[in-house]
Amino acid sequence: MRHKHGYRKLSRTSAHRAALLKNLSIALIKYGRIETTLPKAKELRSYFEKLITKASSGDNAHRAVFAMLQDKVCTNKLVTEIAPEYAERNGGYTRIIKTRNRRGDAAPMAIIELVQ
């Protein structure tokens, strides 16, 4: 039973899962929208929204975001360009759109994008 279980394991070890979410976040910052599987998109939404909240907090925002992303260019873009756009907004920074089933393994795919 998974009552109140906090996250999706995505069939990966904890280090692999952390690296996956970090790399998906970097891609989302760079391109604004990415296509991935639906469970990954749903897990990324939680991770990324916490990241934007930290980036808009103000004090030590660069340090807090860089600790999670480990990418200077994306950290700077998130803190200086993306997070100020959502300053008045309380959550709901991303949108998930279900698209198709992948041909090889019929995995449900989704597009995750930043809300304008």
C-alpha positions in Angstrom: 0.0 0.0 0.0 1.2 3.5 -0.8 -1.0 5.6 1.5 0.5 9.1 1.9 3.7 8.0 0.1 5.5 11.2 -0.9 7.1 10.6 -4.3 7.4 8.3 -7.3 10.4 6.0 -7.4 10.5 5.9 -11.2 12.3 2.5 -11.0 15.5 4.2 -10.1 17.9 4.5 -7.2 17.7 7.7 -5.2 20.9 9.1 -6.7 19.7 8.3 -10.3 16.3 9.8 -9.5 17.9 13.0 -8.2 20.1 13.3 -11.3 17.1 12.7 -13.6 15.1 15.5 -11.9 18.0 17.8 -12.0 18.6 17.2 -15.7 14.9 17.5 -16.6 14.8 20.8 -14.6 17.8 22.2 -16.5 16.2 21.2 -19.8 12.9 22.9 -18.8 14.8 26.1 -17.9 16.7 26.1 -21.2 13.8 25.4 -23.5 10.6 26.4 -21.7 8.9 23.1 -22.6 9.9 19.5 -22.8 8.3 16.2 -23.7 8.8 13.3 -21.3 6.8 10.4 -19.9 3.7 11.3 -17.8 5.0 10.0 -14.4 8.3 11.9 -14.9 6.4 15.0 -15.8 4.2 14.7 -12.7 7.3 14.2 -10.4 9.2 17.1 -12.1 6.3 19.5 -11.5 6.6 19.1 -7.8 10.4 19.4 -7.9 10.4 22.4 -10.3 7.8 24.4 -8.4 9.7 24.1 -5.2 12.8 25.3 -7.2 10.9 28.4 -8.5 9.7 29.2 -4.9 13.2 29.1 -3.6 14.4 31.2 -6.5 11.9 33.9 -5.8 12.5 34.0 -2.0 15.2 36.6 -2.4 17.9 36.0 0.3 20.5 33.4 -0.8 18.3 32.4 -3.7 21.3 31.8 -6.0 22.9 29.4 -3.4 19.8 27.5 -2.7 19.0 27.0 -6.4 22.6 26.2 -7.4 22.7 23.5 -4.7 19.8 21.7 -6.4 20.8 22.3 -10.1 24.6 22.5 -10.2 24.5 24.6 -13.4 25.5 28.3 -13.2 23.9 29.4 -16.4 20.5 27.9 -15.6 20.6 29.0 -12.0 21.2 32.6 -13.1 18.4 32.4 -15.7 16.0 31.0 -13.2 16.7 33.5 -10.5 17.0 36.7 -12.7 14.5 36.0 -15.5 12.0 33.2 -14.8 11.3 33.6 -11.0 10.5 37.3 -11.1 7.7 36.6 -13.6 5.9 34.5 -11.0 6.5 36.8 -8.0 2.7 37.5 -7.5 1.7 33.9 -8.3 1.2 31.3 -5.5 2.2 28.1 -7.2 1.0 26.6 -10.5 4.1 27.6 -12.5 4.0 24.6 -14.8 1.4 23.0 -17.1 1.2 19.3 -18.0 -0.4 18.4 -21.3 -0.9 14.7 -22.1 0.1 14.0 -25.7 0.4 10.4 -27.0 1.5 6.9 -26.2 5.2 6.2 -27.2 5.4 3.8 -30.1 8.1 1.5 -28.7 6.7 0.7 -25.3 3.3 2.5 -25.2 4.4 4.7 -22.4 2.1 7.7 -21.9 3.9 10.9 -22.9 3.3 14.5 -21.8 4.6 18.0 -22.5 5.5 20.0 -19.4 5.9 23.7 -19.9 6.1 26.9 -18.0 2.9 28.9 -17.7 3.1 32.3 -19.2 
